[in-house]
């Protein structure tokens, strides 16, 4: 490490954000544009806080980064100002650090030794350092296509162009295979394109990486649903191996709430996708929050994305509901001890801009305006009880008191139930697990010559896990096609993050 006392000299600092007014007036990223020289010096100080621990939990697959990012190494290189070497070490384990630097919630920081006690000043700002290395890499021209020198003569189809599919495709292309990525949407990127709002990651960030993949030789086909537009028979005939990276986009619903059928009550993704298409230039969204009282049910990432989207669309009010009580602001060592992912209150930039959050509440019913549209909802204070024998949770009202909340647009952001039903799965003879995912063996095969990775295998998860699984499945496919592989495989199909059970 460059400075053994760096964490004593410098406090953790987050990047500067644009003003709330500026953020709400545009779809651009929330963080302010800073002169690269000033940015780099500030990040060098942040990187110098790293203690290069003897056992670096930050890049442990269980408690930190499943990619095995060499965090102490590139922290040291950044603190010394060696940005080129830092870029090499970062890209050695991560195909898309600009994605993870913007979108990953950073389990690496939860596993940082400096996260053990608040007295340390907070964990190293690993995510900020990573994002800055990625930005500097592009600005300096360090990121270049890496085309294979020798072709294997083998052809691979990757179904799905989200982070898992793109990671698998890039690795396999660089290994010399002829890779074609099929995407049913009109544009590439999966959730990176249509699920992640522009204010979290501008799509030009995705587009420049796709340009690199194309120059390396990866081929892309959009507007093609495999199993329909390309039959399973043709798929099997044309390709030596198939990778399923189709995501887990089947949204969880709750049809038991009276009034769920009313117009104006939608799953969150029904709002986010057309909003992102509007930003892409495809015209107005059919589900727009402008001039409406918006209520978002669900306290996770998707809810926060809908929250920020609604405020930018010009909602009259935005309220986010969570059935659980307010989490603590600091780690509870009994509930989530270091280095596990802490159960704490997480405030996204969108929450700082407008609106409010309500905790320990649940919807009793949606109120009809008399013409089949929602006009309000009835709220009750609740607690969530867990059956010690079955583990099932039940939401129980804590009083008979009912509060009426105006609501012209209600968005359900209560999670995902797994892979969507699709002809491709039927054609391949595949069935879903009880969790709605596709199972696989230790070699990532879900059927002979058919491999699975990302959310389709793991269930809705983090972008860093998607990339890790994409890299690992590339190793398995390469081995299947050639008998051996030098490609990295950072995670096993059964790998799970460290947790208290």
C-alpha positions in Angstrom: 0.0 0.0 0.0 1.1 3.5 -0.8 0.2 5.0 2.6 -0.4 2.8 5.7 -2.0 5.7 7.4 -4.2 6.9 4.5 -7.4 5.9 6.2 -6.4 8.1 9.2 -5.6 11.1 7.0 -8.7 11.1 4.7 -12.4 10.6 5.4 -14.6 8.8 3.0 -16.1 11.1 0.4 -18.8 10.5 -2.2 -18.7 12.1 -5.7 -20.4 15.5 -6.1 -24.0 15.5 -7.3 -25.7 18.0 -9.5 -28.3 20.2 -7.7 -31.7 18.7 -7.1 -33.2 21.3 -9.5 -30.9 20.4 -12.3 -31.4 16.6 -11.8 -35.2 16.9 -11.9 -35.0 19.1 -15.0 -33.2 16.5 -17.1 -32.6 12.7 -17.5 -28.8 13.0 -17.2 -26.8 11.2 -14.6 -27.1 12.6 -11.1 -23.4 13.1 -10.6 -21.8 16.4 -11.5 -19.3 16.8 -14.3 -15.9 17.4 -12.7 -12.6 18.3 -14.4 -10.8 15.0 -14.9 -7.7 16.2 -13.2 -9.6 17.4 -10.1 -11.6 14.1 -10.1 -8.5 11.9 -10.3 -6.7 13.7 -7.5 -9.7 13.3 -5.2 -10.0 9.7 -6.1 -6.3 9.1 -5.5 -6.8 10.3 -1.9 -9.8 7.9 -1.5 -7.8 5.0 -2.9 -5.0 5.7 -0.4 -7.4 4.8 2.4 -7.1 1.1 1.4 -5.0 -0.9 3.9 -4.1 -3.8 1.5 -5.4 -6.2 4.1 -3.7 -9.6 4.5 -7.1 -11.2 3.9 -9.0 -8.8 1.6 -12.6 -9.6 2.3 -13.6 -7.0 -0.3 -12.8 -9.3 -3.2 -13.9 -12.5 -1.6 -16.7 -14.1 -3.6 -18.7 -14.8 -0.4 -18.5 -11.6 1.5 -17.4 -9.1 -1.2 -17.1 -9.1 -5.0 -18.0 -12.3 -6.8 -15.9 -11.2 -9.7 -12.8 -11.4 -7.5 -11.9 -7.8 -8.5 -8.3 -7.2 -7.4 -9.4 -4.2 -5.3 -6.3 -3.7 -3.1 -4.1 -3.9 -6.2 -5.8 -1.2 -8.2 -6.4 0.9 -5.1 -2.6 1.0 -4.7 -2.0 1.8 -8.3 -4.5 4.6 -8.3 -3.1 6.1 -5.2 0.3 6.2 -7.0 -1.3 7.7 -10.1 -0.6 4.7 -12.4 -4.0 4.7 -14.1 -3.0 2.5 -17.0 -1.8 -0.3 -14.8 -5.0 0.2 -12.6 -7.1 -0.2 -15.8 -5.3 -3.4 -16.7 -5.9 -4.9 -13.2 -9.5 -3.9 -13.2 -10.3 -5.2 -16.7 -8.5 -8.5 -15.8 -11.5 -9.5 -13.7 -14.4 -7.3 -15.0 -15.5 -6.9 -18.6 -17.7 -3.9 -17.8 -16.4 -1.9 -14.8 -18.3 1.2 -16.0 -21.5 -0.7 -15.5 -20.6 -2.0 -12.0 -19.1 1.3 -11.0 -22.4 3.0 -11.6 -25.0 0.3 -10.8 -23.6 -2.2 -8.3 -24.6 -1.6 -4.7 -21.0 -2.5 -3.8 -20.9 -5.6 -1.5 -17.1 -5.1 -1.7 -17.5 -2.0 0.5 -19.6 -3.9 3.0 -16.8 -6.4 3.2 -14.1 -3.7 3.6 -12.2 -4.0 6.9 -12.9 -0.3 7.5 -16.6 -1.1 7.5 -16.2 -2.9 10.8 -16.5 0.2 12.9 -17.9 3.7 12.1 -14.9 5.1 13.9 -12.8 4.2 10.9 -14.4 6.9 8.8 -16.3 4.5 6.6 -15.2 1.8 4.1 -12.9 2.7 1.2 -15.0 4.3 -1.6 -14.3 1.3 -3.8 -17.2 1.9 -6.2 -16.1 5.5 -6.8 -12.5 4.4 -7.4 -13.7 1.7 -9.8 -15.9 4.1 -11.8 -13.1 6.6 -12.1 -10.6 4.0 -13.3 -13.2 3.0 -16.0 -13.8 6.7 -17.0 -10.1 7.4 -17.2 -9.6 4.3 -19.2 -12.0 5.4 -21.9 -10.7 9.0 -21.8 -7.1 7.9 -22.3 -8.0 5.5 -25.1 -6.8 2.6 -23.0 -9.9 0.5 -23.8 -9.4 -1.0 -27.2 -10.9 -4.0 -29.0 -9.2 -7.3 -28.3 -9.8 -9.5 -31.3 -8.9 -13.2 -31.3 -5.8 -14.1 -33.3 -7.1 -17.6 -34.2 -10.6 -18.8 -35.0 -11.8 -22.0 -33.4 -14.3 -22.6 -36.1 -17.0 -23.1 -33.5 -20.3 -21.1 -33.4 -22.0 -20.0 -30.2 -25.5 -18.4 -29.8 -26.1 -16.2 -26.8 -29.8 -15.5 -26.1 -30.1 -12.2 -24.2 -28.0 -9.1 -24.3 -28.0 -8.1 -20.6 -24.8 -8.0 -18.6 -24.5 -11.8 -18.3 -25.0 -12.4 -22.0 -22.6 -9.7 -23.0 -19.9 -10.9 -20.6 -20.2 -14.4 -21.9 -20.2 -13.2 -25.5 -17.1 -11.0 -25.1 -15.2 -13.8 -23.4 -16.1 -16.4 -26.0 -15.4 -14.0 -28.9 -11.9 -13.3 -27.5 -11.3 -17.0 -27.2 -11.8 -17.3 -30.9 -15.4 -18.6 -31.2 -17.9 -17.1 -33.6 -20.5 -15.6 -31.3 -24.0 -14.2 -32.2 -26.1 -12.5 -29.5 -29.9 -12.6 -30.1 -32.0 -9.9 -28.5 -35.8 -9.9 -28.8 -36.0 -6.1 -28.1 -35.3 -3.5 -30.7 -32.2 -2.4 -28.9 -29.4 -4.2 -27.1 -28.7 -4.2 -23.4 -31.6 -6.0 -21.7 -32.3 -4.4 -18.3 -29.2 -2.1 -18.8 -31.1 -0.5 -21.7 -34.8 -0.5 -20.6 -34.7 -1.3 -16.9 -32.1 1.1 -15.7 -33.1 4.8 -15.9 -30.9 7.2 -17.7 -30.2 9.2 -14.5 -28.4 6.1 -13.1 -26.5 5.2 -16.3 -26.6 7.1 -19.5 -27.0 4.7 -22.4 -24.0 6.2 -24.2 -22.0 4.3 -21.6 -23.6 1.0 -22.8 -23.3 1.9 -26.5 -19.6 2.5 -26.5 -19.0 -0.9 -24.9 -21.2 -2.5 -27.5 -19.1 -0.8 -30.2 -16.0 -2.5 -28.7 -17.7 -5.9 -28.8 -18.7 -5.4 -32.4 -15.1 -4.5 -33.4 -13.9 -7.6 -31.6 -16.2 -9.7 -33.8 -19.3 -10.4 -31.7 -22.4 -10.3 -33.9 -25.8 -9.0 -32.8 -29.3 -9.6 -34.0 -32.1 -7.5 -32.5 -35.9 -7.9 -32.8 -35.5 -11.7 -32.8 -37.3 -13.9 -30.3 -35.5 -17.2 -30.3 -38.0 -20.0 -30.4 -40.3 -17.9 -32.6 -38.4 -15.9 -35.2 -35.6 -18.4 -35.1 -36.8 -21.9 -34.4 -35.1 -24.2 -31.9 -34.4 -26.6 -34.7 -32.5 -23.9 -36.6 -30.7 -22.8 -33.4 -29.5 -26.3 -32.8 -28.5 -26.8 -36.4 -26.5 -23.6 -36.8 -24.7 -23.4 -33.4 -22.4 -25.7 -31.5 -23.4 -24.3 -28.2 -26.2 -22.1 -26.8 -26.0 -19.8 -23.8 -29.3 -18.7 -22.2 -29.0 -15.3 -20.6 -32.7 -14.5 -20.8 -33.0 -12.8 -17.4 -35.8 -13.2 -14.8 -38.3 -10.6 -15.9 -41.5 -12.1 -14.7 -42.7 -9.4 -12.3 -44.3 -10.3 -9.0 -47.9 -9.2 -8.7 -50.5 -9.2 -5.9 -54.0 -9.9 -7.3 -55.4 -10.4 -3.8 -55.6 -6.6 -3.1 -59.2 -5.4 -3.8 -59.1 -3.1 -6.8 -56.0 -4.4 -8.3 -57.8 -4.6 -11.7 -58.4 -0.9 -11.8 -56.8 1.2 -14.6 -53.8 3.0 -13.3 -52.4 0.1 -11.3 -49.3 -1.3 -13.0 -46.2 -3.4 -12.5 -43.2 -1.1 -12.2 -41.5 -2.4 -15.3 -44.6 -1.4 -17.3 -43.7 2.1 -16.4 -39.9 2.0 -16.6 -39.6 0.4 -20.0 -41.6 3.0 -22.0 -40.0 5.8 -19.9 -36.6 4.6 -21.1 -37.8 4.3 -24.6 -39.0 7.9 -24.4 -35.5 9.0 -23.5 -34.2 7.0 -26.4 -36.4 9.1 -28.7 -39.3 6.7 -29.3 -42.1 9.1 -28.3 -44.3 9.7 -25.3 -44.9 6.9 -22.8 -48.4 5.5 -22.5 -47.9 5.3 -18.7 -46.8 8.8 -17.6 -46.6 10.2 -14.1 -47.0 13.9 -15.2 -49.6 15.7 -13.1 -50.4 12.6 -11.1 -50.2 11.4 -7.5 -47.9 8.4 -7.7 -47.7 5.7 -5.2 -44.9 3.0 -5.4 -45.3 -0.2 -3.5 -42.0 -1.8 -2.7 -38.8 -0.5 -1.2 -36.1 -1.9 -3.4 -34.0 -0.8 -6.3 -36.8 -1.1 -8.8 -39.0 1.1 -6.6 -36.3 3.7 -6.4 -35.9 3.7 -10.2 -39.7 4.2 -10.6 -39.5 6.9 -7.9 -36.8 8.9 -9.8 -38.6 8.4 -13.1 -41.9 9.6 -11.8 -40.4 12.8 -10.3 -38.7 13.6 -13.7 -41.9 13.0 -15.5 -43.5 15.8 -13.4 -45.6 13.9 -10.8 -47.6 16.0 -8.4 -46.5 13.8 -5.6 -44.5 10.5 -5.1 -44.9 8.2 -2.1 -43.0 5.0 -1.7 -44.5 2.3 0.6 -42.6 -0.4 2.4 -44.3 -3.0 4.6 -41.2 -3.3 6.8 -40.3 -0.9 9.6 -37.6 1.7 9.0 -34.2 0.0 8.9 -31.4 1.2 11.2 -29.0 3.7 9.9 -26.0 1.7 11.1 -25.2 -2.0 11.0 -26.8 -4.3 13.6 -24.0 -6.7 14.4 -26.4 -9.4 15.5 -28.7 -9.2 12.5 -26.1 -8.7 9.8 -22.5 -8.9 11.2 -19.5 -7.8 9.2 -18.6 -8.8 6.5 -22.2 -9.7 5.4 -24.4 -7.3 3.5 -25.8 -5.0 6.2 -29.5 -4.4 6.8 -29.6 -0.6 6.9 -31.6 2.2 5.6 -30.5 2.9 2.0 -31.2 6.3 0.6 -30.9 6.7 -3.2 -30.3 10.0 -4.9 -33.9 9.9 -6.1 -35.1 10.0 -2.5 -33.2 13.2 -1.9 -35.0 15.0 -4.7 -38.7 14.9 -3.9 -41.5 12.8 -2.5 -41.6 10.7 0.7 -41.2 7.2 2.0 -43.6 5.5 4.3 -42.6 2.4 6.4 -44.6 -0.4 8.2 -47.6 0.2 6.0 -49.6 -1.9 3.5 -52.4 -1.3 1.0 -55.8 -2.5 2.2 -57.6 -1.8 -1.1 -57.4 0.4 -4.2 -60.3 3.0 -4.5 -62.3 3.2 -7.7 -63.1 6.7 -9.1 -66.4 5.3 -10.4 -65.1 4.9 -13.9 -62.8 2.0 -13.4 -59.7 4.0 -12.6 -57.8 4.2 -9.3 -58.2 7.5 -7.5 -56.8 6.6 -4.0 -55.7 3.7 -1.8 -56.5 2.8 1.8 -53.4 2.3 4.0 -53.0 0.4 7.2 -50.1 0.2 9.6 -48.8 -3.3 9.7 -46.1 -5.6 10.9 -44.6 -8.6 9.2 -44.6 -11.9 11.1 -42.6 -15.0 10.2 -43.8 -18.5 10.9 -40.9 -20.1 12.7 -41.8 -23.5 11.3 -42.6 -22.8 7.6 -40.6 -19.5 7.3 -43.6 -18.0 5.5 -44.2 -14.3 6.1 -47.6 -12.8 6.9 -48.5 -9.1 6.9 -50.7 -8.3 9.9 -52.5 -5.0 10.6 -51.5 -3.4 13.9 -54.7 -1.3 14.1 -58.1 -0.9 12.5 -57.3 2.7 11.5 -57.3 3.3 7.8 -55.7 6.2 6.0 -56.8 7.3 2.5 -53.9 8.4 0.2 -54.6 10.0 -3.2 -53.2 7.9 -6.1 -53.7 8.3 -9.8 -50.9 6.0 -10.7 -49.8 3.0 -8.6 -46.6 1.0 -9.4 -46.0 -2.4 -7.9 -42.3 -2.9 -7.4 -42.4 -6.0 -5.2 -39.8 -8.1 -7.0 -39.5 -10.7 -9.7 -40.7 -14.3 -9.7 -38.2 -15.7 -12.3 -37.9 -16.4 -16.0 -40.8 -15.5 -18.2 -42.6 -18.3 -20.0 -41.3 -18.5 -23.6 -41.5 -20.9 -26.6 -37.7 -21.3 -26.5 -37.9 -23.1 -23.1 -40.6 -25.4 -24.4 -38.7 -26.1 -27.6 -35.6 -27.1 -25.6 -37.6 -29.2 -23.2 -36.7 -27.1 -20.2 -38.8 -26.5 -17.1 -38.4 -24.0 -14.3 -37.5 -24.7 -10.7 -39.8 -23.8 -7.9 -37.9 -20.4 -7.7 -38.8 -19.8 -11.4 -35.2 -20.2 -12.5 -33.3 -22.6 -14.8 -31.2 -25.2 -13.0 -27.8 -26.5 -14.3 -25.1 -28.9 -13.4 -21.6 -28.0 -12.2 -20.6 -27.3 -15.8 -23.5 -24.7 -16.2 -25.3 -27.0 -18.7 -29.1 -27.0 -18.3 -29.4 -29.4 -21.3 -26.7 -31.0 -23.6 -24.9 -28.1 -25.2 -27.2 -25.5 -23.6 -25.8 -23.4 -20.8 -27.5 -20.9 -18.5 -26.2 -17.9 -16.6 -27.2 -14.6 -14.9 -30.6 -13.9 -13.5 -32.1 -16.8 -15.5 -30.1 -19.2 -13.3 -29.7 -17.2 -10.1 -32.9 -15.2 -10.0 -33.1 -11.4 -9.9 -29.7 -10.4 -8.5 -26.9 -7.8 -8.8 -25.1 -6.8 -12.0 -21.8 -8.0 -10.6 -23.2 -11.5 -10.1 -24.5 -11.4 -13.7 -21.1 -10.5 -15.1 -19.4 -13.1 -12.9 -21.8 -15.8 -14.1 -21.3 -14.7 -17.7 -17.6 -15.0 -17.4 -17.9 -18.4 -15.7 -20.2 -19.8 -18.3 -17.8 -18.7 -21.0 -15.2 -20.9 -19.4 -17.6 -23.8 -19.4 -18.6 -23.3 -23.0 -15.0 -23.0 -24.1 -14.2 -26.2 -22.3 -17.2 -28.0 -23.9 -16.1 -26.9 -27.4 -12.4 -27.4 -27.1 -11.8 -29.8 -24.2 -10.0 -27.2 -22.0 -10.1 -23.4 -21.3 -7.9 -20.7 -20.0 -10.8 -18.4 -19.5 -11.4 -17.3 -15.9 -14.4 -18.8 -13.9 -14.9 -16.6 -10.9 -18.0 -18.4 -9.5 -19.4 -21.9 -9.3 -23.1 -22.4 -10.1 -23.9 -23.1 -6.5 -22.0 -20.0 -5.1 -24.0 -17.8 -2.7 -23.1 -14.6 -0.9 -22.2 -14.9 2.8 -25.3 -14.5 4.9 -26.7 -15.1 8.4 -29.3 -17.9 8.3 
